[in-house]
Amino acid sequence: MNIQLALDRFSIEDAKAIAKEVEDHVDWIEVGTSLIKEFGMLSVKELKMTFPDKTILADMKTMDNAKYEAALCFEAGADVMTVMGAASEATITTCIQTARQYGKEVMIDLLNLTDTQKEQLKSYNDVIFCEHVSKDDQETSGSKNETTSSLFQDKRLAMAGGITEASLVRLRELKPEVVIIGSAITKADNRNQAAERLKQLSKYEEAN
């Protein structure tokens, strides 16, 4: 299970500094949507240059203009980009095709989709599907990602949304490929120790 460090609502320099603190215990580094919106592709370039051996995910949340946006982030150094599952078939397919041209990957964000809508996405192969509870839902209603089952359990799966040590213990039963963690690391008193504990918890299924 890979730990993806989500970096949102920081300056580029602060994002790099936080990632430096925990780099030994995270596998993927996410250049969050807020970083990209505020600083553009410079944020992706800077994180990839600073951490060339990490998988860098650009959280583009693409809904349209897929070929242009995909090329932007891959040429900036991203290894993975996100596209919204609510986007059109043409948009999702174009993201995947463009990623393949660059030798990169796509994560489909399932945010706010119904099960019926999710079923329509199951035909996509060689992508990662992300079960996601939004930041707004977390902040207004206290919702967290405590999913115990997923339509994509037989696919490459990522989990995101307010994940903590306690919820990671529950989520790991799904054996996701990627667990996306933000504030449980970035807001911890000791980020390195928090990341180390989460990484150890993520290894549970490998030993059982």
C-alpha positions in Angstrom: 0.0 0.0 0.0 1.4 3.4 -1.0 1.1 6.4 1.2 0.3 9.5 -0.9 1.1 12.8 0.9 -1.6 15.4 -0.1 -0.2 18.9 -0.2 -2.9 21.5 -0.4 -3.3 25.2 0.6 0.5 25.8 1.1 3.1 27.8 -0.7 5.4 25.8 -3.0 8.2 26.3 -0.5 6.2 25.1 2.5 4.9 22.1 0.5 8.5 21.1 -0.3 9.6 21.6 3.3 6.8 19.4 4.6 7.5 16.7 2.0 11.2 16.8 3.0 10.2 16.2 6.6 8.4 13.0 5.8 9.9 11.7 2.5 11.3 8.5 4.1 7.8 7.4 4.9 5.7 8.4 1.9 5.7 6.9 -1.6 3.7 9.4 -3.6 3.5 13.2 -3.4 0.4 14.9 -4.5 0.6 18.4 -5.8 -2.9 19.5 -4.6 -5.5 21.3 -6.6 -5.0 24.4 -4.6 -1.3 24.5 -5.3 -1.9 24.0 -9.0 -4.6 26.7 -9.1 -2.5 29.2 -7.2 0.9 28.5 -8.7 0.2 26.7 -11.9 2.6 24.1 -13.4 5.5 25.6 -11.5 4.2 23.7 -8.4 4.4 20.4 -10.3 7.8 21.2 -11.7 9.2 22.2 -8.3 8.0 19.1 -6.5 9.3 16.8 -9.2 12.7 18.4 -9.3 12.9 18.3 -5.5 11.7 14.7 -5.3 12.7 13.0 -8.6 12.4 9.5 -7.2 8.9 9.9 -5.9 5.7 9.4 -7.8 4.3 12.9 -8.3 0.5 13.1 -8.7 -1.0 16.3 -10.2 -4.5 16.7 -8.7 -5.8 18.4 -11.8 -9.5 17.3 -11.3 -9.9 17.6 -15.1 -13.5 18.0 -16.3 -12.8 19.2 -19.9 -10.0 20.2 -22.3 -8.4 16.9 -21.4 -5.5 16.6 -24.0 -4.2 20.1 -23.2 -4.4 19.7 -19.4 -2.9 16.2 -19.4 0.0 17.4 -21.6 0.6 20.3 -19.3 1.0 18.3 -16.1 3.0 15.4 -17.7 5.4 17.8 -19.4 5.8 19.5 -16.0 6.9 16.2 -14.5 3.8 14.6 -13.1 3.7 10.8 -13.1 -0.1 10.6 -12.5 -3.0 13.1 -13.1 -6.5 13.1 -11.9 -9.7 13.3 -14.0 -13.2 13.5 -12.5 -15.4 10.5 -12.9 -18.2 12.9 -13.6 -16.5 14.0 -16.8 -17.6 12.9 -20.2 -16.4 9.6 -21.7 -14.5 11.6 -24.3 -12.7 13.6 -21.6 -11.7 10.5 -19.5 -10.7 8.5 -22.6 -8.6 11.4 -23.9 -6.8 11.7 -20.5 -6.0 8.0 -20.6 -4.8 8.1 -24.2 -2.6 11.1 -23.5 -1.1 9.5 -20.4 -0.2 6.5 -22.4 1.6 8.6 -25.0 3.7 10.0 -22.2 4.2 6.7 -20.4 2.2 8.1 -17.4 -1.0 7.2 -15.5 -4.5 8.4 -14.7 -6.5 8.4 -11.5 -10.2 8.7 -11.8 -11.8 10.6 -8.9 -15.1 9.2 -7.9 -16.2 12.2 -5.9 -20.0 12.5 -5.4 -20.8 9.8 -7.9 -23.7 7.4 -7.4 -23.2 3.6 -7.6 -24.9 3.7 -11.0 -22.5 6.3 -12.2 -19.6 4.3 -10.8 -20.7 1.1 -12.6 -20.4 3.0 -15.9 -16.7 3.5 -15.2 -15.8 -0.1 -14.5 -14.9 -0.8 -18.1 -11.8 1.4 -17.8 -8.6 -0.6 -17.4 -5.1 0.4 -16.4 -6.3 3.3 -14.3 -6.6 4.0 -10.6 -10.1 4.6 -9.1 -10.2 7.0 -6.1 -13.0 6.7 -3.5 -13.1 10.2 -2.2 -14.9 12.2 0.5 -14.6 15.9 -0.3 -12.9 18.5 1.9 -16.1 20.5 2.1 -18.0 17.5 3.4 -15.3 16.9 5.9 -15.3 20.5 7.2 -19.1 21.0 7.2 -20.5 17.7 8.4 -17.4 15.8 9.7 -17.7 13.2 7.0 -14.6 10.9 6.7 -13.7 8.1 4.3 -14.7 5.1 6.3 -15.6 2.9 3.2 -15.8 -0.8 4.0 -16.6 -1.9 0.5 -16.1 -0.6 -3.0 -17.3 -1.5 -6.5 -13.7 -1.2 -7.5 -12.2 -3.7 -5.1 -11.0 -5.8 -8.0 -9.4 -2.8 -9.6 -6.5 -0.5 -8.7 -8.0 1.4 -5.8 -7.1 4.6 -4.0 -8.8 6.0 -0.9 -9.0 9.7 0.1 -10.8 12.0 2.6 -9.9 12.7 6.2 -8.0 9.5 6.6 -6.4 9.0 10.1 -4.5 6.1 11.8 -7.8 4.7 13.0 -9.6 4.9 9.7 -6.5 3.5 7.9 -6.8 0.3 10.0 -10.4 -0.1 8.7 -9.6 0.9 5.1 -6.7 -1.5 4.7 -9.2 -4.4 4.6 -9.9 -3.3 1.0 -6.2 -3.5 0.2 -6.1 -0.2 -1.7 -3.0 0.5 -3.8 -2.9 4.1 -2.6 -4.1 5.8 0.6 -4.1 9.6 0.3 -3.4 11.4 3.5 -3.2 15.1 4.2 -3.9 16.7 7.5 -3.1 13.5 9.6 0.4 14.2 8.5 0.6 17.9 7.6 -1.1 19.1 10.8 0.6 16.6 13.2 2.8 18.0 15.9 5.6 15.7 14.7 5.0 15.1 11.0 7.8 12.6 10.6 6.6 10.4 13.4 3.0 10.6 12.2 4.0 9.6 8.7 6.2 6.8 10.0 3.2 5.4 12.1 0.9 5.6 9.1 3.4 3.8 6.9 3.8 1.0 9.4 0.0 0.6 9.5 -0.1 0.5 5.8 2.2 -2.6 5.7 -0.3 -4.7 7.8 -1.7 -6.8 4.9 1.8 -7.5 3.6 2.6 -9.5 6.7 -0.8 -11.2 7.0 
